[in-house]
Amino acid sequence: MPKTSLIPDNHVALEQAVAALAAAMADPSRVKMLCALMDGRAWTATELSAAADVAPSTASGHLNRLVEGKLITCLSQGRHRYYRLAGHEVAEMVEQMMGLSWSRITPPETTAPKSMREARTCYDHLAGAIAVQIYDFMHSAGWLAADGSALTLYGREQFLQRGIPVSTNPRRKARCACLDWSERRFHLGGEAGAALLTYLDSKGWIQRVAGFREVTITAGGRAALQKYFSG
């Protein structure tokens, strides 16, 4: 008699999907590309080949693998093709994996430019020393749960009082502790982090640097951050 599997077919399919996802990421060059795309922009294959330090022909194979793994999407505009992360779920996964990875190695000395260490984007939220300071304030002031897993009711009230919209039924994590790669501490990620970045931008308290992840804090922004997000 033929052997009967004790594992349901849907479980087997899930295991295969998880293995396929892991395989799609299981290359340092592809990881470099994913990390580069964490700035939220769409990149060309040439730009990503430079970021991954591989030849364009090699980059093409890596990009195809990431597209097949549904980690990135390809956008065509005229003769040009651009690649970006497939969505915030992918960004959150990359953030979590970066955080787990830092705990397993001896962190290298930070060599990033001072301006990028101070403030930059991390996909759709603010990162850098300024963002870490904001997170520390929110945590100590009781805006965040003790384990950093969510906004507290008080934290939601504080967001709304400042005019920062927070959904009552978010499609993604309302708040997640994202490990900052230059500070080795947490900054605000998830939906709340995205809402905060949009708010700071709308107030004119930050200025984006076109084509780069760096963010400049304006004079008015520094005063406002000191007033609203400082102990």
C-alpha positions as CSV (number, residue, x, y, z in Angstrom):
1,M,0.0,0.0,0.0
2,P,1.3,3.5,-0.8
3,K,2.5,5.6,2.2
4,T,0.0,8.2,3.4
5,S,1.5,11.5,4.6
6,L,0.6,12.5,8.1
7,I,1.1,16.2,7.2
8,P,-1.9,18.0,5.6
9,D,-1.3,19.2,2.1
10,N,-1.9,22.8,3.1
11,H,0.8,22.6,5.7
12,V,3.2,21.1,3.1
13,A,2.4,24.0,0.8
14,L,3.0,26.5,3.6
15,E,6.4,24.9,4.5
16,Q,7.4,25.0,0.8
17,A,6.4,28.7,0.5
18,V,8.4,29.6,3.6
19,A,11.4,27.7,2.3
20,A,11.0,29.5,-1.1
21,L,10.9,32.9,0.6
22,A,14.0,32.1,2.6
23,A,15.8,30.9,-0.5
24,A,14.9,34.1,-2.3
25,M,16.8,36.1,0.4
26,A,19.6,33.6,0.9
27,D,22.3,35.6,-0.9
28,P,24.3,38.6,0.4
29,S,23.9,40.5,-2.8
30,R,20.1,40.1,-2.7
31,V,20.1,41.2,0.9
32,K,22.1,44.3,0.0
33,M,19.5,45.1,-2.7
34,L,16.6,44.7,-0.2
35,C,18.4,46.9,2.3
36,A,19.0,49.6,-0.4
37,L,15.3,49.5,-1.2
38,M,14.4,50.2,2.4
39,D,14.6,53.9,1.6
40,G,11.1,53.5,0.0
41,R,12.2,54.7,-3.4
42,A,12.2,52.8,-6.7
43,W,15.7,52.0,-8.0
44,T,17.0,51.0,-11.4
45,A,18.8,47.7,-12.0
46,T,22.0,49.7,-12.6
47,E,21.7,51.5,-9.2
48,L,21.0,48.2,-7.4
49,S,23.9,46.4,-9.1
50,A,26.1,49.2,-7.7
51,A,24.6,48.9,-4.3
52,A,25.1,45.2,-4.3
53,D,28.6,45.6,-5.8
54,V,27.9,43.1,-8.6
55,A,28.0,43.3,-12.4
56,P,24.7,44.3,-14.1
57,S,24.4,40.9,-15.7
58,T,24.6,39.3,-12.3
59,A,22.2,41.8,-10.8
60,S,19.6,40.9,-13.4
61,G,19.5,37.3,-12.1
62,H,19.3,38.4,-8.5
63,L,16.4,40.9,-9.3
64,N,14.5,38.2,-11.2
65,R,14.8,35.9,-8.1
66,L,13.5,38.6,-5.8
67,V,10.6,39.4,-8.1
68,E,9.7,35.7,-8.3
69,G,9.8,35.5,-4.6
70,K,7.4,38.5,-4.5
71,L,9.8,40.5,-2.3
72,I,10.1,43.3,-4.9
73,T,8.0,44.5,-7.8
74,C,9.2,45.8,-11.2
75,L,7.7,49.0,-12.6
76,S,8.1,49.9,-16.3
77,Q,8.1,53.6,-17.3
78,G,8.9,54.1,-20.9
79,R,12.2,52.4,-21.7
80,H,13.1,52.3,-18.0
81,R,12.4,49.7,-15.4
82,Y,12.4,50.4,-11.7
83,Y,12.4,48.1,-8.7
84,R,10.9,48.7,-5.2
85,L,9.9,46.6,-2.2
86,A,6.6,44.7,-2.7
87,G,5.1,46.5,0.3
88,H,5.4,47.5,3.9
89,E,5.0,43.9,5.0
90,V,8.3,43.1,3.2
91,A,9.9,46.2,4.8
92,E,8.8,45.1,8.2
93,M,10.2,41.6,7.7
94,V,13.5,43.1,6.5
95,E,13.6,45.4,9.6
96,Q,12.9,42.5,11.9
97,M,15.6,40.3,10.3
98,M,18.1,43.1,10.5
99,G,17.4,43.5,14.2
100,L,17.7,39.7,14.8
101,S,21.0,39.7,12.8
102,W,22.6,42.5,14.9
103,S,22.1,40.4,18.0
104,R,24.1,37.6,16.5
105,I,27.3,39.5,15.5
106,T,29.7,42.0,16.9
107,P,28.4,45.3,15.4
108,P,30.9,47.0,13.2
109,E,32.0,50.6,13.9
110,T,29.6,53.0,12.3
111,T,31.1,54.7,9.3
112,A,28.0,56.4,7.9
113,P,28.1,60.2,7.4
114,K,27.1,62.3,10.4
115,S,24.1,63.8,8.6
116,M,22.7,60.3,7.8
117,R,23.3,59.1,11.3
118,E,21.3,62.0,12.6
119,A,18.2,61.7,10.5
120,R,17.2,59.6,7.5
121,T,14.2,57.6,6.2
122,C,13.8,53.9,6.9
123,Y,11.3,52.9,4.2
124,D,8.3,55.0,5.3
125,H,9.4,56.2,8.7
126,L,12.1,58.3,10.4
127,A,15.4,56.8,11.5
128,G,18.6,58.0,13.0
129,A,19.6,59.6,16.3
130,I,16.6,62.0,16.2
131,A,14.2,59.2,15.7
132,V,15.8,57.2,18.5
133,Q,15.4,60.2,20.9
134,I,11.7,60.5,19.9
135,Y,11.2,56.8,20.6
136,D,12.9,56.9,24.0
137,F,10.7,59.9,25.0
138,M,7.5,58.1,23.9
139,H,8.5,54.9,25.8
140,S,9.5,56.7,29.0
141,A,6.4,58.9,28.8
142,G,4.1,55.9,28.6
143,W,3.0,56.4,25.0
144,L,4.3,52.8,24.2
145,A,3.6,49.5,25.9
146,A,6.4,48.3,28.1
147,D,7.6,45.7,25.6
148,G,7.4,48.3,22.8
149,S,4.7,46.2,21.0
150,A,2.0,48.9,20.6
151,L,0.8,52.4,21.3
152,T,-0.9,52.6,24.6
153,L,-4.4,54.3,24.9
154,Y,-2.5,57.3,26.3
155,G,-0.1,57.3,23.4
156,R,-3.0,57.2,20.9
157,E,-4.5,60.2,22.6
158,Q,-1.2,62.1,22.5
159,F,-0.9,61.4,18.7
160,L,-4.4,62.6,18.1
161,Q,-3.9,65.7,20.2
162,R,-1.0,66.6,18.0
163,G,-2.9,66.0,14.9
164,I,-1.2,62.8,14.0
165,P,-3.8,60.4,12.5
166,V,-3.8,56.8,13.9
167,S,-6.2,54.3,12.5
168,T,-8.5,52.4,15.0
169,N,-8.3,49.4,12.7
170,P,-4.8,49.5,11.2
171,R,-4.0,47.2,8.2
172,R,-0.5,46.8,9.6
173,K,1.2,47.0,13.0
174,A,0.2,50.2,14.7
175,R,3.7,50.5,16.2
176,C,6.8,48.4,15.9
177,A,10.2,48.8,17.5
178,C,12.5,49.0,14.5
179,L,16.2,48.6,15.4
180,D,18.2,51.5,14.1
181,W,21.3,50.2,12.4
182,S,23.5,53.3,13.2
183,E,22.3,53.8,16.8
184,R,21.8,50.2,17.7
185,R,18.7,51.2,19.5
186,F,15.0,51.4,18.6
187,H,13.2,54.0,16.6
188,L,9.4,54.1,15.8
189,G,8.3,51.9,12.9
190,G,5.0,50.5,11.7
191,E,1.9,52.5,11.0
192,A,2.6,54.9,13.8
193,G,6.1,55.6,12.5
194,A,4.8,56.2,9.0
195,A,2.1,58.6,10.4
196,L,4.7,60.5,12.4
197,L,7.0,61.0,9.3
198,T,4.1,62.2,7.2
199,Y,3.1,64.6,10.1
200,L,6.7,66.0,10.4
201,D,6.9,66.5,6.7
202,S,3.5,68.3,6.5
203,K,4.5,70.7,9.2
204,G,7.7,71.6,7.4
205,W,9.8,70.4,10.3
206,I,11.9,68.1,8.1
207,Q,13.2,68.4,4.5
208,R,13.8,65.4,2.3
209,V,17.0,65.3,0.3
210,A,16.0,64.3,-3.2
211,G,17.4,61.0,-4.3
212,F,18.9,60.2,-0.8
213,R,17.7,58.8,2.5
214,E,19.1,61.8,4.5
215,V,16.5,64.0,6.2
216,T,17.3,67.6,7.3
217,I,15.6,68.9,10.5
218,T,14.7,72.5,10.0
219,A,15.2,75.2,12.7
220,G,11.5,75.2,13.4
221,G,11.5,71.4,13.4
222,R,14.2,71.3,16.1
223,A,12.2,73.7,18.3
224,A,9.0,71.7,17.7
225,L,10.7,68.3,18.5
226,Q,12.1,69.8,21.7
227,K,8.7,71.1,22.7
228,Y,6.5,68.1,21.8
229,F,8.8,65.0,21.9
230,S,11.3,65.7,24.6
231,G,11.3,65.0,28.3
